[in-house]
Amino acid sequence: MTGFSIVTINWNNLEGLKTTYESVVAQTYRNFRWIVVDGASSDGSQEWLAGLDEPRAEIASERDKGIYDAMNKGLRKAVETPGYTLFLNSGDAFADPQVLERIVAAIEAAAVPPRFIYGDFYRKAANGSLTRIAAKPIERLPLGLPASHQTMYFENERLREMHFRENYRLSADYCMLIEFLTGMDRSTAVLQLPFPLCVFDTTGISHKRRFEALKEDMQIRMRFLQLPWVNAVTLYCLHYVHTHTKQLKAALGK
């Protein structure tokens, strides 16, 4: 029976944490662990977590060195059991209560058990509106993440060999995915699902500091994809213009 480790990191985001919790416990498929890594929050999150009566919750609250330090703590706990790990941070949610159930059905229907699973997602704006975003083919990985990391399920046997490189403060998830897939036959190891898996809260740090993240993406492409610097810089410039244009349109309400 396929198991899931759902890692949620949180720091002073109690309302977002509650949203994530409600989404997790609503899942119709019940073979999962909910691993919460709270960064010693001071907004009531610790007290709320301490009062939870949820047998699937495994909670730790202590100071950390940042987002990816916290995610690494969750990763190390998650891979103690077989199955798949999802990083669903506070404020993020499953797209609907049947997500895990549908993923299990897709795994069982696959000719070969996939090592990596991902799919579409909803982007949630500050005003609460949702926009469906289609995942990109995995062949476009050199251009960036094929979807939000909240849609990505990593097979734990392989994930035990991985960690988030904390020197990349905004794009360590992109780097880890590249390393995770290195050497795999992606035609059988990767399963892309054609339905929404999560609601991605866009108020997170990497979204707010998008231009800084673009620089890290460029460095990652050169180091881990061995992309020539001319190609990497060109991609950076294209992403920069695209991001600036999108933010300008949003500011103008277009």
C-alpha positions as CSV (number, residue, x, y, z in Angstrom):
1,M,0.0,0.0,0.0
2,T,1.6,3.3,-1.2
3,G,2.5,5.6,1.7
4,F,3.1,9.3,1.7
5,S,5.1,11.6,3.9
6,I,3.7,15.2,3.7
7,V,6.3,17.7,5.0
8,T,5.0,21.1,6.1
9,I,7.3,23.8,7.3
10,N,6.0,26.8,9.2
11,W,7.2,30.0,10.7
12,N,4.7,32.5,12.2
13,N,1.9,31.6,9.7
14,L,-0.8,30.1,12.0
15,E,-3.7,30.8,9.6
16,G,-1.8,29.3,6.7
17,L,-0.9,26.3,8.8
18,K,-4.5,25.7,9.7
19,T,-5.4,25.9,6.0
20,T,-2.8,23.3,5.2
21,Y,-3.9,21.1,8.1
22,E,-7.5,21.1,7.1
23,S,-6.5,20.2,3.5
24,V,-4.3,17.3,4.7
25,V,-6.8,15.7,7.1
26,A,-9.6,16.0,4.4
27,Q,-7.7,13.5,2.1
28,T,-9.8,10.4,1.4
29,Y,-6.7,8.3,1.1
30,R,-5.4,7.8,4.6
31,N,-2.0,6.2,4.4
32,F,0.1,9.3,5.1
33,R,2.3,10.9,7.7
34,W,2.0,14.7,8.3
35,I,5.5,15.9,9.3
36,V,5.4,19.5,10.6
37,V,8.6,21.4,11.1
38,D,7.8,24.7,12.9
39,G,10.6,27.2,13.3
40,A,9.8,28.1,17.0
41,S,7.0,30.4,15.9
42,S,5.8,33.1,18.3
43,D,2.4,33.7,16.7
44,G,0.5,30.9,18.5
45,S,1.5,28.2,16.0
46,Q,3.4,26.1,18.6
47,E,0.5,26.2,21.0
48,W,-2.0,25.3,18.3
49,L,0.1,22.4,17.2
50,A,0.5,21.2,20.7
51,G,-3.2,21.0,21.1
52,L,-3.8,19.0,17.9
53,D,-5.4,15.5,18.4
54,E,-4.1,14.1,15.1
55,P,-2.4,10.6,15.2
56,R,-0.8,11.1,11.8
57,A,0.9,14.3,12.8
58,E,4.6,14.3,13.8
59,I,5.5,17.7,15.1
60,A,8.8,19.4,15.9
61,S,9.2,23.1,16.9
62,E,12.7,24.5,17.1
63,R,14.8,27.3,15.6
64,D,16.2,26.7,12.2
65,K,18.6,28.5,9.8
66,G,16.0,29.2,7.1
67,I,13.5,27.6,4.7
68,Y,15.7,24.9,3.3
69,D,17.2,24.0,6.6
70,A,13.7,23.3,7.8
71,M,12.9,21.4,4.7
72,N,16.0,19.3,5.1
73,K,14.9,18.4,8.7
74,G,11.5,17.3,7.3
75,L,13.2,15.4,4.5
76,R,15.4,13.4,6.9
77,K,12.3,12.4,8.8
78,A,10.2,11.7,5.8
79,V,12.5,9.2,4.2
80,E,12.4,6.9,7.3
81,T,9.5,5.2,5.7
82,P,9.0,3.9,2.1
83,G,6.7,5.7,-0.4
84,Y,6.7,9.3,-1.6
85,T,7.4,12.6,0.0
86,L,5.6,15.9,-0.7
87,F,6.7,19.3,0.6
88,L,3.4,21.2,1.2
89,N,4.3,24.3,3.2
90,S,2.0,26.3,5.5
91,G,-0.5,28.2,3.5
92,D,-0.5,25.6,0.6
93,A,-3.2,23.1,0.2
94,F,-4.3,20.0,-1.8
95,A,-6.4,20.9,-4.8
96,D,-9.2,18.7,-3.5
97,P,-9.8,15.8,-1.0
98,Q,-9.2,13.1,-3.6
99,V,-5.7,14.1,-4.7
100,L,-3.8,11.3,-2.9
101,E,-6.4,8.8,-3.9
102,R,-6.0,9.7,-7.6
103,I,-2.2,9.7,-7.4
104,V,-2.3,6.2,-6.0
105,A,-4.5,5.0,-8.8
106,A,-2.1,6.5,-11.3
107,I,0.9,4.8,-9.7
108,E,-0.9,1.5,-9.7
109,A,-1.8,1.9,-13.4
110,A,1.8,2.7,-14.5
111,A,3.8,0.0,-16.2
112,V,6.8,0.9,-14.0
113,P,6.5,2.5,-10.5
114,P,7.5,6.2,-11.0
115,R,10.3,7.8,-9.0
116,F,8.9,11.3,-9.5
117,I,5.3,12.5,-9.9
118,Y,4.0,16.0,-10.6
119,G,1.1,17.8,-12.2
120,D,-1.0,20.9,-12.7
121,F,-1.7,23.4,-9.9
122,Y,-3.8,26.4,-8.9
123,R,-2.0,29.6,-8.2
124,K,-3.7,31.6,-5.4
125,A,-3.4,35.3,-5.5
126,A,-3.4,37.7,-2.5
127,N,-7.1,38.4,-3.1
128,G,-7.9,34.6,-2.9
129,S,-8.6,34.1,-6.7
130,L,-7.3,30.9,-8.2
131,T,-5.7,30.4,-11.6
132,R,-5.0,27.0,-13.0
133,I,-1.5,26.5,-14.3
134,A,-0.6,23.6,-16.5
135,A,2.6,21.7,-15.6
136,K,5.4,21.7,-18.3
137,P,6.9,18.6,-19.8
138,I,9.9,17.4,-17.8
139,E,12.1,17.9,-20.9
140,R,11.8,21.6,-20.2
141,L,13.6,21.3,-16.9
142,P,16.6,23.4,-18.1
143,L,14.2,26.3,-18.4
144,G,13.1,26.0,-14.8
145,L,10.8,24.0,-12.5
146,P,8.1,22.2,-14.5
147,A,5.5,23.1,-11.8
148,S,5.3,24.4,-8.3
149,H,7.2,22.2,-5.8
150,Q,3.9,21.6,-4.0
151,T,2.9,19.3,-6.8
152,M,6.1,17.2,-6.7
153,Y,6.2,13.7,-5.1
154,F,9.7,12.2,-4.6
155,E,10.2,8.5,-4.2
156,N,11.8,8.0,-0.8
157,E,14.5,5.5,-1.7
158,R,16.1,7.9,-4.1
159,L,15.3,10.9,-1.9
160,R,17.4,9.5,0.9
161,E,20.4,10.3,-1.2
162,M,19.4,14.0,-1.6
163,H,19.2,17.2,0.4
164,F,18.4,20.8,-0.3
165,R,21.6,22.8,-0.9
166,E,21.1,25.6,1.6
167,N,23.6,28.0,-0.2
168,Y,20.8,28.5,-2.7
169,R,18.4,30.5,-0.4
170,L,15.6,30.7,-3.0
171,S,16.1,28.0,-5.6
172,A,17.3,25.0,-3.7
173,D,14.2,23.1,-4.8
174,Y,15.1,23.6,-8.4
175,C,18.6,22.3,-7.8
176,M,17.4,19.3,-5.8
177,L,15.0,18.3,-8.6
178,I,17.8,18.4,-11.1
179,E,20.0,16.2,-8.9
180,F,17.2,13.9,-8.1
181,L,16.5,13.2,-11.8
182,T,20.2,12.9,-12.8
183,G,20.9,9.5,-14.4
184,M,17.3,8.4,-14.6
185,D,15.4,7.2,-17.6
186,R,12.8,9.9,-17.5
187,S,10.5,8.1,-19.9
188,T,9.7,5.6,-17.1
189,A,10.8,7.3,-13.9
190,V,8.7,10.5,-14.3
191,L,4.9,10.5,-14.2
192,Q,3.2,13.8,-15.2
193,L,-0.5,14.0,-14.1
194,P,-3.0,16.0,-16.1
195,F,-5.1,17.3,-13.2
196,P,-4.5,19.9,-10.4
197,L,-2.7,18.6,-7.4
198,C,-2.4,21.7,-5.1
199,V,-3.2,25.3,-4.4
200,F,0.0,27.2,-4.3
201,D,0.1,30.2,-2.0
202,T,2.0,32.9,-3.9
203,T,2.7,35.1,-0.9
204,G,5.9,33.0,-0.1
205,I,9.4,34.4,-0.1
206,S,10.6,33.0,-3.4
207,H,7.7,34.6,-5.2
208,K,8.3,38.0,-3.5
209,R,12.1,37.8,-4.3
210,R,11.7,36.4,-7.8
211,F,14.5,38.4,-9.4
212,E,17.0,37.1,-6.8
213,A,15.8,33.6,-7.5
214,L,16.4,34.1,-11.2
215,K,20.1,34.7,-10.5
216,E,20.3,31.5,-8.5
217,D,18.6,29.6,-11.3
218,M,21.3,30.8,-13.7
219,Q,24.0,29.6,-11.3
220,I,22.3,26.2,-10.9
221,R,22.0,25.7,-14.7
222,M,25.7,26.3,-15.2
223,R,26.8,24.1,-12.3
224,F,24.4,21.2,-12.4
225,L,23.2,21.1,-16.0
226,Q,26.6,22.2,-17.4
227,L,24.9,24.8,-19.4
228,P,27.4,27.2,-21.2
229,W,27.4,30.6,-19.5
230,V,26.2,32.3,-22.7
231,N,23.1,30.1,-22.8
232,A,22.5,30.5,-19.0
233,V,22.8,34.3,-19.2
234,T,20.4,34.4,-22.2
235,L,17.8,32.4,-20.3
236,Y,18.3,34.7,-17.3
237,C,17.6,37.7,-19.4
238,L,14.5,36.2,-21.0
239,H,13.1,35.2,-17.6
240,Y,13.9,38.6,-16.2
241,V,12.0,40.4,-19.0
242,H,9.1,38.0,-18.7
243,T,8.9,38.4,-14.9
244,H,9.1,42.2,-15.1
245,T,6.4,42.3,-17.7
246,K,4.1,40.1,-15.7
247,Q,4.6,42.1,-12.5
248,L,4.0,45.4,-14.4
249,K,0.8,44.1,-15.9
250,A,-0.4,43.0,-12.4
251,A,0.5,46.4,-11.0
252,L,-1.6,48.1,-13.7
253,G,-4.4,45.7,-13.2
254,K,-4.3,44.3,-16.7
